Amino acid sequence: MELRHLRYFIAVAEEGSFSNAAERRLHTAQPSLSRQMRDLEQEVGVKLLERKARGVGLTAAGQVFFDHARLVLMQLDAAGEAARRAEQAPRPGFVVGFLAGQEVVWLSETLRILREEAPDVDVTISSLSSPELANALMQGRMDAALLRHETETSGLAFKFLLKEPMLVIVPATHRLARQKSISPQDLARETLIAASTKLAPVVRATIKEYATRNGLALNRTYDAENLSAGMSLVASTGAVALLPSYVTNVLIPGVVARPLQGEPPTVDLMLGYNKSNTSPLLKRFLARTDDLVAAIQKKPKTTAAADGVTAKPRARLTVPRDPRGGAKLLSKS
């Protein structure tokens, strides 16, 4: 078995199609790719892929192999990056990442603490999906990140910040928008838009468990790749979505948020970092995690969060992008 077999297999699994994987991801001929996958299945000794009416899917054994294969490649990338970093001088500055949309809630207090601890250090902000943040931490491209407790990681540590209840996001004209809260029975007639398996696996698993427990149907036609995509799908398709409560800070026009009755599903927000990171500033920042959470919990609820009103258009601040992929903020004033 060679590493290219794993890369080819992951591409086919994520694309759900031999032809798409061959053309878009691997730039190889489809017959050659099919042979590589047959060789891989022969090497492993079980069937990993099965053809379906539309494309190709994973067998039960294939799903298990997929999870391990992806972790192997992530560990390999992290190992290479760690080796290169060992040859380099310590990088100045501090890079912190946020789940897309969470910076609205956490950025100002995070910057306040970092400025108090190191007023002369340049801080770079990056907004990504949770798995992308975890990968950046493993590769040493980021010092700390607010993300989910990703399981497919190596060498990372996580500090619990808080639990986020899931809210129902519905079109403003939807029948459920007239209700102050929504029960599982209210959702029984609706189809839920699922979060992306690739970019939001923790949220997707939480939604799937809640839907199974309450007999709700998940929509397999649409996957929300990110927060804005989920809200856009709600607005355009008339379907509903379950999203973490911080969505109330970034609601788009045309949708509203409503709380769930009873005990809602929750997802944990964590502060992640690489255990091999020896940054003194990271150590001081981690020591003030309780201060950070306390400051956030003291903030007043937004109107949208409290009342579930329709979002209003708001001004947007454009920040110049740093070459490494984040917005650079000079903490020195």
Secondary structure as UniProt FT lines:
FT   HELIX           3..15
FT   HELIX           18..20
FT   HELIX           21..26
FT   HELIX           30..44
FT   STRAND          49..51
FT   STRAND          56..58
FT   HELIX           60..86
FT   STRAND          94..99
FT   TURN            100..102
FT   HELIX           103..117
FT   TURN            119..120
FT   STRAND          122..128
FT   HELIX           130..138
FT   TURN            139..140
FT   STRAND          144..147
FT   STRAND          156..171
FT   TURN            172..173
FT   HELIX           175..178
FT   HELIX           184..187
FT   TURN            188..189
FT   STRAND          191..195
FT   TURN            197..199
FT   HELIX           201..214
FT   STRAND          217..224
FT   HELIX           227..237
FT   STRAND          240..244
FT   HELIX           245..249
FT   TURN            253..254
FT   STRAND          255..258
FT   STRAND          266..274
FT   TURN            275..276
FT   HELIX           280..287
FT   HELIX           289..298
FT   HELIX           303..307
FT   TURN            323..324
FT   STRAND          327..330
//
